[in-house]
Amino acid sequence: MTSRNEDQGRAGQEPGAGAGGSTGYALLNDLRGAFRRFYVWRDAQGGWRARPLPKPTIDEIAFGVLPELAAETPLELAFVCTWQRSRRNVHRYLQKYALERPCRGS
C-alpha cells in the first residue's frame, strides 16, 4: 500500500515515468517553466511545436518574434521558447521606454 504523499508525488506522471521508465513526460514536467505562455504540441511527424500566447502583434513579428516555433526535442523547444519570450520582453521594454529621452547634465 502506498502512502498519500507517494500518490501525490506521482500525480501527473504517466505509468513508467521516472527511474528506469520513459522519462519523456517527466522531462516535460521539468521544462514547464520554459513553456510558460506557449501552446505546445507534438506534430504528426514526431516533432515539437509551440505558439506564443497571446498571438504576437505585427510589431513583434517585425522585431523578430516568430508566430510558431519548431524543434526536434522538448529540450530544444524549451531553449527556443525561452529565447522568444526574452525577445518579446525586450520589445516591450523598448516600446515602453523609446519615447523617454535620457537626462542630460547641465
GIQUI-V612984 format. One record per pair of residues at least 4 apart in sequence whose ideal C-beta (glycine too) atoms are under 7 Angstrom apart, sorted by the first residue. I is the first residue (numbers start at 0). J is the second residue. If there is no record, write none. Layout:
BEGIN
{{I,J} {I,J}}
END
This chain:
BEGIN
{{1,5} {1,6} {3,7} {4,8} {5,9} {11,28} {12,16} {12,17} {12,24} {12,25} {13,21} {13,24} {15,20} {15,21} {16,20} {16,21} {16,22} {16,24} {16,25} {17,25} {22,26} {23,27} {24,28} {25,29} {26,30} {26,73} {27,31} {27,73} {30,34} {30,73} {30,74} {30,77} {33,77} {33,80} {33,81} {34,39} {34,49} {34,77} {34,80} {36,51} {36,52} {36,84} {37,49} {37,50} {37,51} {37,52} {37,80} {38,49} {38,50} {38,52} {39,47} {39,49} {39,76} {40,48} {41,45} {41,47} {42,46} {42,48} {46,69} {46,70} {46,71} {47,70} {47,72} {47,73} {47,76} {48,67} {48,68} {48,69} {49,68} {49,76} {49,80} {50,66} {50,67} {51,55} {51,64} {51,83} {55,59} {55,60} {55,64} {55,66} {57,61} {58,62} {59,64} {59,87} {59,90} {60,64} {60,66} {62,90} {63,86} {64,83} {64,86} {64,87} {64,90} {65,83} {68,76} {68,79} {68,80} {68,83} {70,75} {70,76} {70,79} {71,75} {72,76} {73,77} {74,78} {75,79} {76,80} {77,81} {78,82} {79,83} {80,84} {81,85} {82,86} {83,87} {84,88} {85,89} {86,90} {87,91} {88,92} {89,93} {90,94} {91,95} {92,96} {93,97}}
END
